[in-house]
């Protein structure tokens, strides 16, 4: 009888300790996900804050691109109301497509391509795009690790009990999978 109690207490203790370890692991990953999502938000905001200056410079040279400017302004305001990771990703993807259109339109204006302010803004945008890509990569790596711990055994048992669910990846849409051609000269 004593052996049964010792074995039962040992098993329960192991389960409790394992549960605590997994719960803390899930919390750690959830916080990393929130942090990395915030990093993406900061970079997307930097991109969206840069756009009015870029659009104003382009407007001075390309006044007949009005529809494109309006779409960019509309998308910029939609970004501020995005709440979920999917909404933010979609907003960012749409803006990437609009930026491609903007840079295609800019190629028709050689004077604009030589404008120092435009070149500086374009270089800033390239830097921001690179940082967004790195932030997305980090976010998706954290989500991958989190999802693996939540979906594999024995983590799945503790995840279900604790209410932890898989997180969404920050995915790009098909329109963003094409390479952006930016010419600085």
PAZAPA-4460 file (N, C-alpha, C; in steps of 0.05 Angstrom, whole numbers, plus 32768, in hexadecimal, padded with zeros to 4 digits):
% residues 185
    n_x    n_y    n_z   ca_x   ca_y   ca_z    c_x    c_y    c_z   seq   type   mol
   8010   7FE8   8000   8000   8000   8000   8011   8019   8000     1      X     A
   8027   8019   8011   8039   8030   8012   8047   8035   7FF7     2      X     A
   804E   801F   7FE9   805B   8021   7FCF   8048   802D   7FBB     3      X     A
   802E   8025   7FBC   801A   8031   7FAA   8018   804F   7FAF     4      X     A
   8017   8058   7FC8   8015   8074   7FCE   802D   8083   7FC5     5      X     A
   8045   8078   7FC9   805E   8085   7FC1   805E   8087   7FA2     6      X     A
   8057   8072   7F94   8056   8073   7F77   8041   8087   7F6D     7      X     A
   802A   8088   7F79   8015   809A   7F71   801D   80B7   7F76     8      X     A
   8028   80BD   7F8D   8032   80D8   7F94   8048   80E0   7F81     9      X     A
   805A   80CD   7F7A   8070   80D3   7F68   8065   80DA   7F4C    10      X     A
   8053   80CA   7F42   8047   80CF   7F28   8039   80EA   7F28    11      X     A
   8029   80F0   7F3C   801A   8109   7F3E   802E   8120   7F3F    12      X     A
   8043   811D   7F4F   8058   8132   7F51   8065   8137   7F36    13      X     A
   806C   8121   7F28   8079   8124   7F0E   8066   8133   7EFA    14      X     A
   804C   812B   7EFB   8039   8138   7EE9   8036   8156   7EF0    15      X     A
   8035   815C   7F0A   8032   8178   7F12   804B   8188   7F0A    16      X     A
   8063   817D   7F0F   807C   818B   7F07   807D   818F   7EE9    17      X     A
   8077   8179   7EDA   8077   817B   7EBD   8062   8190   7EB3    18      X     A
   804B   8190   7EC0   8036   81A4   7EB9   8040   81C0   7EBD    19      X     A
   804D   81C5   7ED4   8058   81DF   7EDA   806D   81E7   7EC6    20      X     A
   807F   81D4   7EBF   8094   81DA   7EAB   8087   81E1   7E90    21      X     A
   8074   81D2   7E87   8067   81D7   7E6D   8057   81F1   7E6E    22      X     A
   8049   81F6   7E84   803A   820F   7E86   804D   8227   7E84    23      X     A
   8063   8226   7E92   8077   823C   7E90   8082   823F   7E74    24      X     A
   8087   8228   7E67   8091   8228   7E4C   807D   8235   7E39    25      X     A
   8063   822E   7E3C   804F   823B   7E2B   804D   8259   7E30    26      X     A
   804F   8261   7E49   804E   827D   7E50   8066   828C   7E43    27      X     A
   807D   827F   7E46   8095   828B   7E3A   8092   828F   7E1C    28      X     A
   8088   827A   7E0E   8084   827C   7DF1   806F   8291   7DEB    29      X     A
   8059   8291   7DFA   8043   82A4   7DF5   804E   82C1   7DF7    30      X     A
   805F   82C6   7E0B   806A   82E1   7E0E   807E   82E7   7DF8    31      X     A
   808D   82D4   7DEF   809F   82D8   7DD8   808F   82DE   7DBF    32      X     A
   8078   82D1   7DBB   8067   82D6   7DA4   805C   82F2   7DA5    33      X     A
   8052   82FA   7DBC   8048   8316   7DBF   805E   832A   7DBA    34      X     A
   8076   8325   7DC4   808C   8337   7DC0   8094   8339   7DA3    35      X     A
   8096   8322   7D96   809E   8322   7D7A   8088   832E   7D68    36      X     A
   806F   832A   7D70   8059   8336   7D61   805A   8355   7D64    37      X     A
   8061   835E   7D7C   8064   837A   7D80   807B   8385   7D70    38      X     A
   8091   8376   7D6D   80A7   837F   7D5C   809E   8383   7D3F    39      X     A
   808E   8370   7D35   8084   8373   7D1A   8072   838B   7D18    40      X     A
   8061   8390   7D2C   8050   83A7   7D2C   8060   83C1   7D2B    41      X     A
   8075   83C2   7D3A   8086   83DA   7D3A   8091   83DF   7D1E    42      X     A
   809B   83CA   7D11   80A6   83CD   7CF6   8091   83D4   7CE1    43      X     A
   807A   83C8   7CE4   8064   83CF   7CD1   805B   83EC   7CD5    44      X     A
   805B   83F5   7CEE   8054   8410   7CF3   8069   8423   7CE8    45      X     A
   8082   841C   7CEB   8098   842C   7CDE   8093   842E   7CC0    46      X     A
   808C   8417   7CB4   8087   8417   7C97   806F   842A   7C91    47      X     A
   805A   8427   7CA0   8042   8437   7C9A   8047   8455   7CA1    48      X     A
   8058   845B   7CB4   805E   8477   7CBA   8070   8483   7CA5    49      X     A
   807F   8473   7C97   8091   847D   7C82   8081   8484   7C69    50      X     A
   806B   8476   7C65   805C   8478   7C4C   8052   8494   7C45    51      X     A
   8047   84A4   7C58   803E   84BF   7C50   8054   84D0   7C44    52      X     A
   806C   84CE   7C4F   8083   84DE   7C44   808A   84D4   7C28    53      X     A
   808A   84BA   7C25   8090   84AE   7C0B   807B   84B6   7BF6    54      X     A
   8062   84B4   7BFE   804C   84BB   7BEC   804D   84D8   7BE5    55      X     A
   8053   84EA   7BF8   8054   8507   7BF2   806A   850D   7BDD    56      X     A
   8081   8500   7BE0   8096   8505   7BCD   808E   84FB   7BB1    57      X     A
   8082   84E3   7BB0   8079   84D8   7B97   8063   84E9   7B8B    58      X     A
   8051   84F3   7B9B   803B   8503   7B92   8045   851C   7B82    59      X     A
   805A   8527   7B8C   8066   853F   7B7F   806E   8539   7B62    60      X     A
   8075   8520   7B5D   807E   8519   7B42   8069   850A   7B32    61      X     A
   8058   84FC   7B40   8045   84EA   7B32   8029   84EF   7B3B    62      X     A
   801F   8506   7B33   8004   850F   7B3D   7FEE   84FD   7B32    63      X     A
   7FF1   84EF   7B1C   7FDB   84DF   7B11   7FDA   84C3   7B1D    64      X     A
   7FE9   84BE   7B32   7FE8   84A4   7B40   7FD5   84A6   7B58    65      X     A
   7FC1   84B7   7B56   7FAF   84BD   7B6D   7FA2   84A4   7B79    66      X     A
   7F99   8492   7B68   7F8B   847A   7B72   7F9D   8469   7B84    67      X     A
   7FB6   8466   7B7B   7FCA   8457   7B8B   7FCF   8465   7BA6    68      X     A
   7FD1   847F   7BA6   7FD5   848E   7BBF   7FBD   848A   7BD2    69      X     A
   7FA5   848B   7BC7   7F8D   8487   7BD8   7F8D   846B   7BE4    70      X     A
   7F94   8457   7BD4   7F95   843B   7BDE   7FA9   8439   7BF5    71      X     A
   7FC0   8445   7BF2   7FD5   8444   7C07   7FCB   8452   7C20    72      X     A
   7FBE   8469   7C1D   7FB3   8477   7C35   7F9D   8466   7C42    73      X     A
   7F8C   8459   7C33   7F77   8449   7C3E   7F83   8431   7C4D    74      X     A
   7F97   8424   7C40   7FA3   840D   7C4D   7FB2   8414   7C66    75      X     A
   7FBE   842C   7C66   7FCC   8435   7C7E   7FB9   8439   7C95    76      X     A
   7FA1   8443   7C90   7F8D   8446   7CA5   7F82   842B   7CAE    77      X     A
   7F7F   8418   7C9C   7F76   83FE   7CA3   7F89   83EF   7CB5    78      X     A
   7FA3   83F4   7CB1   7FB7   83E8   7CC2   7FB4   83EF   7CDF    79      X     A
   7FAD   8408   7CE4   7FAB   8411   7D00   7F94   8404   7D0E    80      X     A
   7F80   83FA   7CFF   7F6A   83EC   7D0C   7F6D   83CE   7D0E    81      X     A
   7F83   83C3   7D03   7F87   83A6   7D04   7F8E   839D   7D20    82      X     A
   7F81   8388   7D29   7F85   837E   7D44   7F92   8363   7D46    83      X     A
   7F8D   8351   7D34   7F98   8336   7D35   7FB0   8334   7D24    84      X     A
   7FBF   831F   7D28   7FD7   8319   7D18   7FD0   8316   7CFB    85      X     A
   7FB9   8308   7CF5   7FB1   8304   7CDA   7FA9   831E   7CCC    86      X     A
   7F9B   8330   7CDB   7F94   834A   7CD0   7FAD   835B   7CCA    87      X     A
   7FC0   835A   7CDC   7FD9   8369   7CD8   7FE8   835E   7CC1    88      X     A
   7FEA   8344   7CBF   7FF8   8338   7CA8   7FEA   833F   7C8E    89      X     A
   7FD0   833E   7C8D   7FC1   8345   7C75   7FC6   8362   7C6D    90      X     A
   7FC5   8373   7C81   7FC9   8390   7C7C   7FE5   8395   7C71    91      X     A
   7FF9   8388   7C7D   8014   838A   7C74   8018   837F   7C58    92      X     A
   800B   836A   7C52   800D   835D   7C37   8001   836F   7C22    93      X     A
   7FEA   837B   7C28   7FDD   838D   7C15   7FEF   83A5   7C10    94      X     A
   7FFB   83B0   7C26   800C   83C7   7C23   8025   83C0   7C13    95      X     A
   802F   83A8   7C16   8046   83A0   7C06   803F   83A1   7BE8    96      X     A
   8027   8397   7BE1   801F   8399   7BC5   801C   83B5   7BBB    97      X     A
   8011   83C7   7BCC   800E   83E3   7BC5   8029   83F0   7BC2    98      X     A
   803C   83E9   7BD3   8057   83F4   7BD0   8064   83EB   7BB6    99      X     A
   8060   83D2   7BAE   806A   83C9   7B95   805F   83DA   7B7E   100      X     A
   8045   83DF   7B7F   8038   83F0   7B6B   8044   840C   7B6B   101      X     A
   8049   8417   7B83   8054   8431   7B85   8070   8432   7B78   102      X     A
   8081   841E   7B7E   809C   841F   7B73   809B   8419   7B54   103      X     A
   8088   840B   7B4B   8085   8408   7B2E   807E   8422   7B21   104      X     A
   806B   8431   7B2E   8063   844B   7B24   807B   845F   7B25   105      X     A
   808B   845D   7B3A   80A2   8470   7B3D   80B6   846C   7B27   106      X     A
   80B8   8455   7B1C   80CC   8450   7B06   80C7   8461   7AEE   107      X     A
   80AF   846C   7AEB   80A8   847D   7AD5   80B1   849A   7AD9   108      X     A
   80BD   84A0   7AF0   80C5   84BB   7AF7   80E3   84BC   7AFE   109      X     A
   80F4   84C0   7AEA   8111   84C0   7AEF   811A   84D6   7B02   110      X     A
   810D   84ED   7B01   8114   8503   7B14   810F   84FB   7B31   111      X     A
   80F9   84EC   7B35   80F3   84E3   7B50   8108   84CF   7B5A   112      X     A
   8111   84BE   7B48   8125   84AA   7B50   813F   84B6   7B58   113      X     A
   8144   84CF   7B4F   815C   84DE   7B56   8159   84EF   7B6E   114      X     A
   8140   84F2   7B79   813A   8503   7B90   8147   84F7   7BA9   115      X     A
   8157   8507   7BB7   8165   84FE   7BCF   8151   84F4   7BE5   116      X     A
   813C   8504   7BE9   8129   84FC   7BFE   811B   84E2   7BF7   117      X     A
   8115   84DE   7BDE   8108   84C5   7BD6   811C   84AE   7BDA   118      X     A
   8134   84B2   7BD2   8148   849D   7BD5   814C   8495   7BF3   119      X     A
   814D   84AA   7C04   8150   84A4   7C21   8137   8495   7C2C   120      X     A
   811F   849D   7C24   8107   848F   7C2C   8107   8473   7C22   121      X     A
   810F   846F   7C09   8110   8454   7BFD   8124   8443   7C0C   122      X     A
   813B   844D   7C13   814E   843E   7C23   8143   8436   7C3E   123      X     A
   8135   8449   7C4B   8129   8444   7C65   8114   842E   7C62   124      X     A
   8105   842F   7C4D   80F0   841B   7C48   80FD   83FF   7C44   125      X     A
   8113   83FE   7C36   8120   83E4   7C31   812A   83D9   7C4C   126      X     A
   8136   83EB   7C5D   813F   83E2   7C78   8127   83D8   7C88   127      X     A
   8111   83E6   7C88   80F9   83DE   7C97   80EF   83C3   7C8C   128      X     A
   80EE   83BF   7C72   80E5   83A6   7C67   80F7   838F   7C70   129      X     A
   8111   8393   7C71   8123   837F   7C7A   811E   8378   7C97   130      X     A
   8119   838C   7CA7   8114   8388   7CC4   80F9   8379   7CC8   131      X     A
   80E5   8380   7CB8   80CB   8372   7CB9   80CF   8355   7CB2   132      X     A
   80DF   834F   7C9E   80E4   8334   7C97   80F2   8324   7CAD   133      X     A
   8105   8331   7CBA   8113   8324   7CD0   8100   8320   7CE8   134      X     A
   80EF   8334   7CED   80DC   8332   7D03   80C8   831C   7CFE   135      X     A
   80BF   831A   7CE6   80AC   8304   7CDF   80B9   82E9   7CE2   136      X     A
   80D1   82E7   7CD9   80E0   82CE   7CDC   80E2   82C5   7CF9   137      X     A
   80E9   82D8   7D0A   80EC   82D3   7D27   80D1   82CB   7D32   138      X     A
   80BC   82DA   7D2C   80A1   82D5   7D36   8099   82B8   7D2E   139      X     A
   809C   82B2   7D15   8094   8297   7D0C   80A5   8281   7D18   140      X     A
   80BE   8286   7D1E   80CE   8272   7D2C   80C4   826E   7D49   141      X     A
   80BD   8283   7D56   80B2   8281   7D71   8097   8272   7D70   142      X     A
   8086   8279   7D5D   806C   826C   7D5A   8070   824E   7D54   143      X     A
   8083   8248   7D43   8089   822C   7D3D   8091   821C   7D56   144      X     A
   80A3   8228   7D66   80AC   821A   7D7E   8095   8217   7D92   145      X     A
   8085   822D   7D95   806E   822C   7DA7   805A   8217   7D9E   146      X     A
   8053   8217   7D84   803F   8204   7D79   804A   81E7   7D7C   147      X     A
   8063   81E3   7D79   806F   81C8   7D7C   806B   81BF   7D99   148      X     A
   8070   81D1   7DAC   806E   81C9   7DC8   8050   81C5   7DD0   149      X     A
   803E   81D4   7DC4   8022   81D2   7DCA   8015   81BA   7DBD   150      X     A
   801F   81B2   7DA6   8013   819D   7D96   8020   8182   7D99   151      X     A
   8037   8180   7DA6   8045   8166   7DA9   8040   815B   7DC5   152      X     A
   8045   8142   7DC7   8041   8134   7DE1   805A   8138   7DF2   153      X     A
   8058   813D   7E0B   8040   813F   7E1C   8035   815B   7E1E   154      X     A
   8041   816E   7E10   8038   818A   7E12   801B   818E   7E0B   155      X     A
   8011   817E   7DF8   7FF5   8180   7DF0   7FE2   817B   7E07   156      X     A
   7FE9   8169   7E19   7FD8   8164   7E30   7FD6   817C   7E42   157      X     A
   7FED   8187   7E48   7FED   819F   7E5A   7FE3   81B8   7E4C   158      X     A
   7FE6   81BA   7E32   7FDC   81D1   7E23   7FBD   81D1   7E24   159      X     A
   7FB2   81BA   7E1F   7F94   81B8   7E20   7F89   81BE   7E3B   160      X     A
   7F96   81B4   7E4F   7F8D   81B9   7E6B   7F8F   81D6   7E72   161      X     A
   7FA5   81E3   7E68   7FAA   81FF   7E6F   7F9D   8213   7E5C   162      X     A
   7F91   8209   7E46   7F84   821A   7E33   7F96   8227   7E1E   163      X     A
   7FAE   821D   7E1A   7FC0   8227   7E06   7FB9   821B   7DEB   164      X     A
   7FB9   822B   7DD6   7FB3   8222   7DBB   7FC9   822A   7DA9   165      X     A
   7FCB   821E   7D92   7FDE   8225   7D7D   7FDB   8242   7D75   166      X     A
   7FF2   824F   7D6F   7FF2   826B   7D66   7FF3   826B   7D47   167      X     A
   7FEB   8282   7D3C   7FEB   8285   7D1F   8007   8290   7D16   168      X     A
   8010   8286   7CFF   8028   8290   7CF4   8022   82AB   7CE6   169      X     A
   8037   82BB   7CE3   8035   82D4   7CD5   803B   82CE   7CB8   170      X     A
   8027   82C8   7CA8   802B   82BF   7C8D   8028   82D5   7C79   171      X     A
   8037   82D3   7C63   8034   82E6   7C4D   8021   82DB   7C39   172      X     A
   8015   82EE   7C2C   8002   82E6   7C17   8011   82E2   7BFD   173      X     A
   8003   82D6   7BEA   8010   82D0   7BD0   801B   82E9   7BC3   174      X     A
   800D   8300   7BC5   8016   8318   7BB8   8030   8322   7BC3   175      X     A
   8037   831A   7BDB   8050   8323   7BE7   8067   8310   7BE1   176      X     A
   8061   82F9   7BD6   8076   82E5   7BD2   8088   82ED   7BBA   177      X     A
   807F   8300   7BAA   8090   8309   7B94   80A5   831C   7B9F   178      X     A
   80BC   831D   7B91   80D2   832E   7B9A   80CC   834B   7B92   179      X     A
   80D0   835D   7BA6   80CD   837A   7BA0   80E6   8384   7B92   180      X     A
   80E2   8390   7B7C   80F8   839C   7B6D   80F9   83BA   7B73   181      X     A
   810E   83C2   7B82   8111   83DE   7B89   812A   83E7   7B7C   182      X     A
   8128   83FD   7B6C   813F   8408   7B5F   8146   8423   7B6C   183      X     A
   815F   8426   7B74   8166   843F   7B81   8174   8453   7B6F   184      X     A
   8178   844C   7B56   8185   845F   7B44   8173   846B   7B30   185      X     A
***
